[in-house]
Amino acid sequence: MRQLLIDNLDVVFFIYGLAFIVMGIAILLQPKQNSGHRIAGILWLLAVFGITHGANELLDMWAIIKGRHHALDVVRWFFLALSYCFLFEFGRRFFRLERAKAPAWQKKLSKPFVWWLLPAMGLFIFITGLMSHDLWETGSILTRYLMGLPGGLLIGIGFLKEYEYEKECLEPLKVKKFYVCSGLAFLIYGILGGMIVPKGDFFPASALNTDSFSSTVKIPVQAFRALCALAAAWSVSGILKIFNWELKDKLQKHAAGLKAINEELEKEIAEHERTEKALKGSHEKLRASLGEKDILLKEIHHRVKNNMQVVSSLLNLQADQIEDRRYVEMFNESRNRIRAMALVHEKLYQSSDLANINFNDYIASLAKSLLMFYGKNYGGVSMKIDALDINLAIDAAIPCGLIINELISNSLKHAFPEGRKGAVLISFKKTDNEYELTVSDDGAGIPEGFDVSKTKSLGLQLVSNLVEHQLQGRLELHREKGTEFRIRFKELMYKKRI
């Protein structure tokens, strides 16, 4: 067996190196981001050790096949030293990982393994190697003693204790065999790689070395190291499964969370659909109710208009039976006032907006009605209207209509005596939030000193009261060219009735 292994030592080195390289690549390829396992943040050190140390063993294989060379020996020693640096650093950090369940002896023992220990040992190995007769031989031996041995032991203890401390989390995953195997593999590898060194001229390398081990055990130490490498690669690959299970658990929790959110969204959608259906039904009922109210309001305006027309007709019939012209005139004025109010309700009945009327259209209709009423006596008087398309609410339309009725009637009766010709102008405008109503004529005019607020004329008293109390506006009288009544008032807020 011994001779067979010696004859095929290149194959042993190949298996040895390939196992560590596979381990390193497996660690690097394993997703570990945002892992809850503390070892995830330092496993890259073990991965670099596996790749560099595996490369060193493949170079040893090459040296066996092709023979040793000084340049090749330098490269081999560089990879060996570099790999053991990463091995030691991983073992140091692994052993010092903070754990709540770690015993006091481990916490106390981990304190000397500070960060600067590795560069200090590297400097010591380099200086000692330079002082020796063979830098590469002495450096290789000291690297194994100071880095390989403690690194392997720290990693082995770390894997064994890791499972013990995290047993509650790891036991359900059934990875105990992987942790135990990794711990034992690195413990044995640390001893075989760190204690069984090439033969040197100083103790203990002069007594315990690869030659003495082979002659005593009858099997080259590289064969045992290869077995440790295979065991480490297999067990570490098994340990890496904890990250897959962790990721699977996170995905399951995330899926469960998404499912809960989806169920909640479905409930909200169903509730929204029920609410929308209820609102749609309420909207239809409200629209039907509004339609009924529109019809009812139209009917009310229509009936009010009809009732006022009945009253107007009754006054007209009554006036026909009176011989005294003063009383006939009083009846006619009252009839015209009623007609002015009835016309507002008629326009509202005809309008699609039951709260407002087009006042331009209203003025034209009222002026035409009055001119027809007084037409046979005032045929030489023309009526001019200058009004914008302004919608006016009923609260303002009725008093404005009565005012226009009184002022036009006053002009037609008093401004054009004895068949005098002329014109009556009605203007209605809006600036910002203020309305301006003007009724003027170019007739005989009103005498100087005439005070509208103190007049005994019922019509002008009505105008004054409507401006002041209904419209809450201002009345101005101008006599420059005939007579001009100018009324300004602000927009009234429609008063809701209960």
C-alpha positions, 0 to 999 in steps of 0.5 A, a space after each residue: 500500500 505504501 509503495 503504491 501511494 508513493 508511486 502515485 503521489 501525484 494522483 494523491 496531490 491532484 485529489 487533495 488539491 481538487 477537493 479544496 478548490 471545489 470547496 472554495 468554489 462551492 462557498 463562493 457560489 453559495 448565495 449568503 446575502 442578508 443571512 442571519 448566520 454569523 458565519 456567512 460574513 467570514 466564509 469567504 476566507 475559507 473559500 480563498 484558503 481552499 482555492 489557494 491551498 488547492 492550487 499549491 497542491 496542484 503545483 506540488 503534483 506538477 513538481 513531482 511530474 516535471 521535477 523541482 525548479 527554483 522558480 516553481 519552489 518560490 511560487 509553491 511557497 507563496 501559495 502555501 503561505 498565502 493559503 495558511 494566512 487565510 486559514 488562520 484568519 478564518 479560524 481566528 475570526 470563527 473562534 472569536 464570533 460573539 455568541 451568547 451561549 459561549 462558555 467563559 473559557 472560550 471567551 477568555 481564550 479568544 482574547 489573545 487572537 487579536 487582528 494584528 496577530 497574523 501580520 506579526 507572525 508573518 513578519 516573524 516568519 519572514 525575518 527568521 527565514 532570512 536569518 536561516 540558511 534556507 529561507 524557503 524551507 524554514 519559512 514553509 515549516 514555520 508557516 505550518 507551525 504558526 498558521 496551519 496548526 492553530 488555524 486548523 484547530 481553531 476551525 475544527 473547534 469552531 465548527 463543533 461549537 457552532 452546532 452546539 451553540 446554534 443547536 436550536 436553529 440547526 437541529 431541525 435542518 439535520 446538519 449535525 453530521 456535516 458540522 461534526 465531520 467538518 470539525 473533525 476534518 479540520 482538527 485532523 488536518 490542522 495536526 497533519 498539515 501543521 505538525 507533520 512538516 518537511 524535514 528540517 535541521 531544527 526541532 521538532 521538524 528534525 524528529 517529526 516530519 513527513 519522512 518519519 511519519 511515512 516510515 512509522 505509519 507506512 502511509 504518506 501523510 499526503 494521503 491522510 491530508 487528501 482524505 481530510 480535504 475530501 471530508 472537509 469539502 463534503 461536509 462544508 458543502 453540506 453546511 452550505 445547505 443552511 443558507 438554502 434552507 434559510 432562503 427557502 424559509 424567507 421565501 415561504 414567509 414572504 409568500 405567506 406575507 404576500 398571500 395574506 396581503 393578497 387576501 386582504 386586498 381581495 377583501 378590500 376589493 370585495 368591500 369596494 365592489 359592495 360599496 360601489 354597488 351601494 353607492 351606485 344604487 344610492 346615486 340612482 335613487 338620488 338621481 331619481 329623487 332629484 328628477 322628481 324634485 325638478 319636476 315638482 319645482 317646475 310644476 310649482 313655478 308653473 302653478 304660481 305663474 298660472 295663479 298670478 295670471 289668474 289674479 292679473 286677469 281678475 284685476 283686469 276684469 275688475 278694472 273694466 267695471 270701474 269708471 274712475 280713471 285713478 282707480 283703473 290706473 291703480 289696478 293696471 299698475 298692480 296687474 303689471 307688478 303681478 305680471 313682472 313676478 309671474 314672468 320670473 316663474 315662467 322663465 324658471 319653468 322654461 329654464 333647465 336651471 330651476 334656481 336661476 334665469 337668463 336676465 337678458 331674456 327676462 328684461 326683453 320679455 318684460 319690456 316688450 310686455 310693458 310697451 305693448 300695454 302702453 303702446 297705443 298712447 306711446 307709439 313714438 317711444 322706443 325701447 333699447 336694451 343693453 344687457 349681457 347674458 347673465 343668470 340671476 337667482 330668483 331672490 334677486 330676479 323678482 325685486 329687479 323685475 319689479 324695479 324695472 317694471 316700476 321705472 319703465 312704467 314711470 318713464 312711459 307715463 311721465 317722461 313723454 307727455 303729449 305724444 313726445 317721442 323718445 327712448 327708454 334704455 335698460 342696461 344690466 351689467 356685472 363687474 367682479 361681484 357687483 351688478 349694475 342695473 340702469 333704467 334711463 330715458 331722454 324725456 322731460 326729466 325729474 324736477 330738481 330737488 326731487 328726493 326718491 326716498 321721500 316721494 309719495 309715489 307708490 311705485 318709486 317708494 317700492 323701488 327704494 324699498 326693494 333696492 335697500 332691503 331686498 337687494 341691499 344695494 345703492 340707488 342713484 338718480 341722475 338728471 343730466 340728459 333726461 332721467 337715469 336711475 342707476 342701481 348697484 348691488 352685490 351678488 346675493 347668496 341663494 337662501 335655502 328654504 326648509 
